[in-house]
Amino acid sequence: MNVTSVTHTHRHHRGFWIIAAAFLVSTAFSTVPTPLYTLYQAAQGFPTWIITVIFGAYAVGVMAALYFAGHLSDSYGRRRIILLSLAPDVLSDLVFWGWPAVPGLLVARFLNGLGIGLLTATATAHLVELRAVSHPHKNSSVPSLVATVVNMGGLSLGPLVSGALAQFVVLPLVVPYLVFLVLLVVSFVLVDRVPETVVSSGTRRAYRPQKLAVVATERGTFYAAAAGAFAAFAILGMFTSLSPVFLAHDLHETSKFVAGLVTSAVFGAGTLAQVALAGLKSRTQLVLGLGFLVAGLGAATAGVFLVSAPAFLGGGVLAGIGIGLVFRTAIHMAAQVAPPSIRGGVMASIFLIAYAGLTVPVIGLGVALQFVSGQVALSVFATLIAVVALWSGVKMARKLK
């Protein structure tokens, strides 16, 4: 397989933004349930750790898709896999709507994870290639910037929309899913018109599950980037699954709109930081990102100790800035060292490790909350993740010298 070289630059330019928009819609849908978890919990009476298991089902779905199919776009084409990724999202939406019990939530989140797992690495690679055709002599960092911005921007948009709908409209467990069902269907129609950037060489590789696709001479770079992505997604996971729990139980704030706002602010801060600081050197962005990330973890933890929702929110904003900058650096480094023939596989590998960060530490935190206070559990979590982030940051900074 190789990346096609065509002259239809306008179609590729338009296709670039269609893929970005579809990416935005899908990632936004993945965080729609965040401010709704406590509504499900109140209606069904399940313990807090079940929330992390439901959230974990999403991450398991992502990792399953990345492991079994994350690299298939290198052989079968980017557009085809992106179209395929929208099907489980639509099914997930319908299950959320029609089966709001714990088993249904687990199935819906797993299906949603499958869709995101199929989409994330493929859309990132597709953006890189569409940009290469439409703007062959322009800044090569733009696709990685757009990919991370729409990824985190979507994650920011989802809880803001669903939190507002849950607070101010009737049927809060139905209306958000109807809105996103329409958006997902429209995305499918538009993506079907996007140019393909991978063409067949006449032979098809034998199928194998995804392995860690690493350029042999760049193993250190890959593992440093992967560790940074792991740490960033662990923090995202905490704010996406458990921030409403900390707000309700430790900070006595029960508004669904506020719960959605906190999660949205984390992702929104990360998105805006990437745009505002895109002109800085990658090493500068990385150093700033690490500083904001550690400061944000500290402030959020302090907010729980001080019973201060504003401090918790402020910590989330600071952490979000750090997450955005660290994650963008990790994605950019991985994309730059990956040749086109295995770029989809390398991106899948990075996201596979990132979503492990979204799963394991967060479930551990949820279980810990059954035995220790929120203050203690969050303190240990923040310390461990900060150590991983700093280690990866030092390694990446050396490469960026």
C-alpha positions in Angstrom: 0.0 0.0 0.0 1.1 3.6 -0.6 -0.3 7.0 -0.2 -1.9 8.2 -3.4 -0.6 11.4 -5.1 -3.4 13.3 -6.9 -4.1 16.7 -8.2 -7.5 17.3 -6.8 -6.2 19.6 -4.0 -9.5 21.4 -3.5 -11.3 18.1 -2.8 -8.6 17.1 -0.4 -8.7 20.5 1.4 -12.5 20.1 1.8 -12.1 16.5 2.8 -9.6 17.5 5.5 -12.2 19.6 7.3 -14.9 17.1 6.8 -12.8 14.4 8.5 -12.0 16.9 11.3 -15.7 17.7 11.8 -16.6 14.0 11.9 -13.8 13.4 14.4 -15.2 16.2 16.5 -18.7 14.8 16.5 -17.6 11.3 17.4 -15.3 12.4 20.3 -18.0 14.8 21.6 -20.5 11.8 21.6 -18.0 9.8 23.7 -18.3 12.3 26.6 -22.0 12.9 26.5 -22.7 10.5 29.4 -20.3 12.2 31.8 -22.7 14.6 33.6 -25.4 11.9 33.4 -23.7 9.2 35.4 -25.0 10.5 38.7 -28.6 10.5 37.2 -28.2 6.9 36.2 -26.7 6.2 39.7 -29.6 7.9 41.5 -32.2 6.1 39.4 -30.6 2.6 39.9 -28.7 2.9 43.2 -25.4 1.4 42.1 -22.2 2.2 44.0 -19.6 4.7 42.7 -17.1 2.0 41.5 -19.7 0.9 39.0 -19.4 4.3 37.3 -15.7 3.6 36.7 -16.5 0.1 35.3 -19.0 1.6 32.9 -16.4 4.2 31.9 -13.9 1.4 31.7 -16.1 -0.5 29.2 -15.6 2.4 26.8 -11.8 2.3 27.1 -11.9 -1.5 26.7 -13.8 -1.1 23.5 -11.3 1.5 22.3 -8.4 -0.8 23.0 -10.1 -3.8 21.4 -10.7 -1.9 18.2 -7.1 -0.5 18.2 -5.6 -4.0 18.8 -7.7 -5.9 16.3 -8.4 -3.2 13.7 -6.4 0.0 14.4 -3.9 -0.7 11.6 -6.4 -1.9 9.0 -6.6 1.5 7.3 -3.0 1.1 6.1 -4.4 -1.8 4.0 -8.1 -1.1 3.4 -8.1 2.7 3.2 -8.7 5.5 5.6 -12.2 6.5 4.4 -13.6 3.0 4.5 -12.5 2.5 8.1 -13.8 5.9 9.2 -17.2 5.1 7.7 -17.1 1.7 9.5 -16.3 3.5 12.8 -19.5 5.5 12.7 -21.7 2.3 12.8 -20.9 1.3 16.4 -21.4 4.9 17.5 -24.9 4.9 16.1 -25.7 1.6 17.7 -24.3 2.9 21.0 -26.5 6.0 20.8 -29.6 3.8 20.3 -28.6 1.5 23.2 -28.2 4.5 25.5 -31.6 5.8 24.5 -33.4 2.5 24.8 -31.6 0.5 27.5 -30.6 2.8 30.4 -29.9 0.0 32.9 -26.3 -0.9 34.0 -26.0 -3.8 31.4 -27.2 -1.5 28.7 -24.8 1.3 29.8 -21.9 -1.2 29.6 -22.9 -2.4 26.1 -23.4 1.2 24.9 -20.0 2.4 26.3 -18.2 -0.6 24.8 -19.8 0.0 21.4 -18.9 3.7 21.6 -15.3 2.6 22.5 -15.2 0.4 19.4 -16.2 3.3 17.2 -13.6 5.7 18.7 -10.9 3.0 18.5 -11.6 2.5 14.8 -11.7 6.3 14.2 -8.9 7.9 16.2 -5.7 6.6 14.6 -7.3 6.3 11.2 -8.6 9.9 11.2 -5.3 11.2 12.4 -3.4 9.5 9.6 -6.0 10.6 7.1 -5.7 14.2 8.2 -1.9 14.0 7.7 -2.3 12.7 4.2 -5.1 14.9 3.1 -3.1 17.9 4.2 0.0 16.6 2.4 -1.9 16.6 -0.9 -3.7 19.9 -0.5 -0.8 21.9 1.0 2.4 20.0 0.2 4.7 22.9 1.1 3.0 24.1 4.2 3.6 23.5 7.9 3.6 19.7 8.6 2.5 20.2 12.2 -0.9 21.4 11.2 -2.6 18.0 10.9 -1.4 16.9 14.3 -2.5 20.2 15.8 -6.0 19.8 14.2 -6.2 16.2 15.2 -5.5 16.9 18.8 -7.7 20.1 18.8 -10.8 18.3 17.4 -10.1 15.3 19.7 -10.0 17.4 22.9 -12.5 20.0 21.5 -15.0 17.2 21.0 -14.4 15.8 24.5 -15.0 19.3 25.8 -18.2 19.9 23.8 -20.0 16.6 24.7 -20.4 17.1 28.5 -21.2 20.8 28.0 -24.1 20.0 25.7 -25.4 17.1 27.7 -25.0 18.8 31.0 -27.0 21.8 29.8 -29.7 19.6 28.4 -29.8 17.5 31.6 -30.2 20.7 33.7 -32.6 22.6 31.6 -34.8 20.3 29.4 -37.1 17.4 30.0 -36.0 13.8 29.3 -32.3 14.4 30.1 -31.4 10.8 29.4 -33.0 10.9 26.0 -32.6 14.3 24.3 -28.8 14.4 24.2 -28.7 11.1 22.4 -31.3 12.2 19.8 -29.2 15.3 19.0 -26.0 13.3 18.5 -27.8 10.6 16.5 -28.6 13.2 13.9 -25.0 14.5 13.9 -23.5 11.1 13.5 -25.8 10.3 10.5 -24.8 13.6 8.8 -21.1 12.8 9.5 -21.5 9.5 7.7 -23.0 11.1 4.6 -20.3 13.7 4.4 -17.3 11.4 5.0 -18.5 9.2 2.1 -17.6 12.1 -0.2 -14.0 12.5 1.1 -11.1 11.4 -1.2 -9.2 8.3 -0.3 -5.5 8.6 0.4 -4.5 5.0 0.3 -4.5 2.9 -2.8 -4.0 -0.8 -3.3 -0.7 -2.1 -4.6 -2.4 -5.3 -5.8 -1.4 -7.5 -2.9 -3.1 -7.6 0.5 -1.2 -8.3 3.7 -2.2 -11.3 5.8 -4.3 -10.2 8.7 -2.7 -9.9 12.1 -3.8 -8.1 15.3 -2.2 -4.8 16.0 1.3 -5.0 17.5 3.2 -2.0 18.8 4.3 -0.5 15.5 7.6 1.1 16.3 10.3 2.4 14.0 13.3 0.4 15.1 15.6 3.4 15.3 13.1 5.5 17.2 12.0 3.2 20.1 13.0 5.7 22.8 11.0 8.4 21.1 8.0 6.2 20.8 8.0 5.0 24.4 8.5 8.5 25.7 5.6 9.8 23.6 3.4 6.8 24.7 4.1 7.5 28.4 3.2 11.1 28.0 -0.1 10.1 26.2 -0.8 7.5 29.0 -0.4 10.2 31.7 -2.5 12.8 29.9 -5.3 10.3 29.3 -5.3 9.1 32.9 -6.1 12.7 34.0 -8.7 13.0 31.3 -10.2 9.8 32.5 -10.4 11.1 36.1 -12.2 14.2 35.0 -14.4 12.4 32.5 -15.7 9.7 34.9 -15.3 10.8 38.5 -15.3 14.6 38.6 -19.2 14.6 39.0 -18.6 12.2 41.9 -16.0 14.4 43.6 -18.3 17.4 43.0 -21.4 15.7 44.5 -19.8 13.8 47.4 -16.8 15.8 48.4 -17.6 19.4 47.3 -21.4 19.3 47.7 -22.1 20.5 44.2 -25.0 18.6 42.6 -25.8 20.7 39.5 -25.5 18.6 36.3 -24.6 21.7 34.3 -21.7 22.4 36.7 -20.6 18.8 36.4 -20.6 19.1 32.6 -18.9 22.5 32.8 -16.0 21.1 34.9 -15.3 18.3 32.4 -15.8 20.7 29.5 -13.4 23.2 31.0 -10.6 20.7 31.2 -10.9 19.7 27.6 -11.6 23.2 26.4 -8.5 24.6 28.2 -6.4 21.9 26.5 -7.9 22.8 23.1 -7.4 26.5 23.5 -3.9 26.1 24.8 -2.9 24.1 21.7 -4.3 26.8 19.4 -2.9 29.8 21.3 0.6 28.3 21.8 0.9 26.5 18.4 3.6 29.0 17.3 6.0 28.1 20.1 8.7 25.6 19.6 7.7 22.0 20.5 10.1 21.9 23.4 8.8 25.1 24.9 5.2 23.7 24.6 6.3 20.5 26.3 7.9 22.3 29.2 4.9 24.6 29.7 2.6 21.6 29.4 4.4 19.7 32.2 4.3 22.7 34.5 0.6 23.3 34.0 -0.2 19.6 34.3 1.5 19.2 37.6 0.1 22.5 38.9 -3.4 21.5 37.9 -3.2 18.1 39.6 -2.0 19.9 42.8 -4.8 22.5 42.6 -7.6 20.0 42.0 -6.4 17.9 44.9 -6.2 21.0 47.1 -9.8 21.8 46.1 -11.0 18.5 47.4 -9.1 19.0 50.7 -10.5 22.6 51.0 -14.0 21.6 49.9 -13.7 24.3 47.2 -15.4 23.7 43.8 -13.8 26.8 42.3 -10.3 25.4 43.3 -11.2 22.0 41.8 -12.4 23.7 38.6 -9.3 25.9 38.4 -7.1 22.8 38.9 -9.0 21.1 36.0 -8.4 24.1 33.7 -4.6 24.2 34.5 -4.4 20.4 34.1 -6.3 20.7 30.8 -3.8 23.1 29.4 -1.0 20.8 30.4 -2.8 17.8 28.9 -3.3 19.5 25.6 0.3 20.6 25.2 1.9 17.3 26.4 -0.5 15.2 24.3 0.0 17.3 21.2 3.8 16.9 21.6 3.5 13.2 21.9 1.3 12.8 18.8 3.5 15.1 16.8 6.7 13.2 17.7 5.1 9.8 16.9 3.7 11.0 13.6 7.0 12.5 12.5 9.0 9.4 13.0 6.5 7.1 11.4 6.8 6.4 7.6 3.5 6.4 5.7 3.4 2.6 5.2 3.0 2.0 9.0 1.7 5.4 10.1 -1.8 4.1 10.9 -0.2 1.3 13.0 2.0 3.7 14.9 -0.9 6.0 15.6 -3.0 3.0 16.7 -0.2 2.0 19.1 0.1 5.4 20.7 -3.6 5.6 21.2 -3.7 2.0 22.5 -1.3 3.0 25.2 -3.1 6.3 25.9 -6.4 4.5 26.4 -4.8 2.1 28.8 -4.1 5.2 30.8 -7.7 6.1 30.5 -8.7 2.8 31.9 -6.4 1.2 34.5 -5.6 4.2 36.8 -9.2 5.5 36.7 -10.7 2.1 37.7 -8.0 1.9 40.4 -9.1 5.3 41.6 -12.8 4.3 41.6 -12.0 1.2 43.7 -9.9 3.2 46.1 -12.8 5.5 46.8 -14.6 2.5 48.4 -11.9 2.2 51.0 -10.3 5.6 51.6 -11.4 9.2 51.5 -11.6 11.2 48.3 -8.7 13.4 49.5 -6.4 10.4 50.0 -7.4 8.6 46.8 -6.9 11.7 44.7 -3.6 12.6 46.3 -2.1 9.1 45.5 -3.5 9.2 41.9 -2.1 12.7 41.3 1.3 11.9 42.6 1.7 8.7 40.5 0.5 10.3 37.3 2.7 13.4 37.8 5.8 11.1 38.1 4.9 9.3 34.9 4.3 12.6 33.1 7.6 14.2 34.3 9.6 11.1 33.3 8.2 11.1 29.8 8.6 14.8 29.5 12.3 14.6 30.3 12.8 11.9 27.7 10.9 13.9 25.0 12.6 17.1 25.8 16.0 15.5 25.2 14.8 14.4 21.7 13.6 18.0 21.0 16.9 19.7 21.7 
